[in-house]
Amino acid sequence: SSQATLRTLSAGGSSLQVRAVAGVQWDVASWMSLGATYRSPGLKIKDGGSVLYEGLTNLNVGTRHVFFQDPSADFEYRLPMEASLGAAFQFGPFGVEIDVRWHDGTHRYSLFSSQQTARVVDTTSGSVVTGDLAFPGVFYRARQVWNGSLGLHLDLSRHFSISAGSYLDYS
């Protein structure tokens, strides 16, 4: 059994992407408006990442130390397609807005990957044994989700109003 274990993980990434966004709004009547928006999947311009992992386990019979560092690890984050529909109603000083948003999912892909190997130093056999370990990668998958929001607005005077809302977010 382990007497002591210390693990450190630090990972980061950035992604620059371009998306097309389109929206329409139709004022059906003075008291009702409908709207829709569309956001395309992201088009990757540039991305990059870094990963650092260190694990040290002190056992009764020796130690096992694993160290991995790649300051230029491959990082990929995919922005999926999104669409939303909304309706707003205004009845005198009272207004309400309802929105429904759909976020597409992604298939499983490698969020972090690297060609670097981890260094392993193991003394549990009584002698120092060193070796390399391939980086297993970190995989990610976004699921398709539906979200919604409800907003209420009340104009008490020309300069004072009360607004409230709720947002349902499954992301």
URZIKA-V971795 format. One record per residue. N is the residue number from 1. PSI is psi as a letter, one per 40 degrees, with the letter a starting at -180 (* if undefined). Layout:
# URZIKA-V971795
((N;PSI) (N;PSI))
This chain:
# URZIKA-V971795
((1;i) (2;h) (3;d) (4;i) (5;h) (6;h) (7;h) (8;h) (9;h) (10;h) (11;i) (12;i) (13;i) (14;i) (15;h) (16;h) (17;i) (18;h) (19;i) (20;h) (21;h) (22;i) (23;i) (24;i) (25;h) (26;h) (27;g) (28;d) (29;i) (30;d) (31;e) (32;h) (33;i) (34;i) (35;i) (36;i) (37;i) (38;h) (39;h) (40;i) (41;i) (42;i) (43;h) (44;h) (45;d) (46;i) (47;i) (48;i) (49;i) (50;i) (51;h) (52;h) (53;h) (54;h) (55;h) (56;h) (57;h) (58;h) (59;i) (60;d) (61;e) (62;a) (63;i) (64;h) (65;h) (66;h) (67;h) (68;h) (69;h) (70;g) (71;e) (72;f) (73;i) (74;h) (75;h) (76;h) (77;h) (78;h) (79;h) (80;i) (81;i) (82;i) (83;i) (84;i) (85;i) (86;i) (87;h) (88;h) (89;h) (90;h) (91;g) (92;b) (93;e) (94;h) (95;i) (96;i) (97;h) (98;h) (99;i) (100;h) (101;h) (102;h) (103;h) (104;i) (105;i) (106;i) (107;i) (108;h) (109;i) (110;h) (111;d) (112;h) (113;i) (114;i) (115;e) (116;i) (117;i) (118;i) (119;h) (120;h) (121;h) (122;h) (123;e) (124;e) (125;e) (126;e) (127;i) (128;h) (129;h) (130;i) (131;i) (132;i) (133;h) (134;i) (135;h) (136;e) (137;i) (138;h) (139;i) (140;i) (141;h) (142;h) (143;i) (144;h) (145;i) (146;h) (147;i) (148;i) (149;i) (150;h) (151;i) (152;i) (153;h) (154;h) (155;h) (156;d) (157;a) (158;d) (159;e) (160;h) (161;i) (162;h) (163;i) (164;i) (165;i) (166;i) (167;h) (168;h) (169;h) (170;e) (171;*))
